[in-house]
C-alpha cells in the first residue's frame, strides 16, 4: 500500500514539475509572439504623427505632476530623483 502511495506522489510531482517547466518555456514565447506583431496606433495632427498609447501615458503623468506640484513631498521626490 505504501509503495502505491509513493508512486502516486512521485507521478503527481513529475506531472506538476513538467507543467511548470512547460509554462516557463511557453510564456516567454507567447510574450515574444505578441510583442513582435503588436502594431501601435499612430495619429497625425498638424503634420506630426505620434503614438497614441505614449501620448495618453504622458497626459496622465502631466496631469498628476500638475496636481501634486504644490505637495512638498512630491517636490522633494522630483528634486532628488532623476525625473527632471
ZIVENDA-V218171 format. One line per field, one symbol per residue. phi: phi as a letter, one per 30 degrees, with the letter a starting at -180 (. if undefined). burial: + if it has 9 or more other ideal C-beta (glycine too) atoms within 8 Angstrom, else -. A space follows every 50 residues. Layout:
phi: ???
burial: ???
//
This chain:
phi: .dddddddddddddddddddddddddedddddddddcdbddcccbhiccb dddddddddddddddddcdddddddddddcbcde
burial: -------------------------------------------------+ -+-++------------------++-++------
//
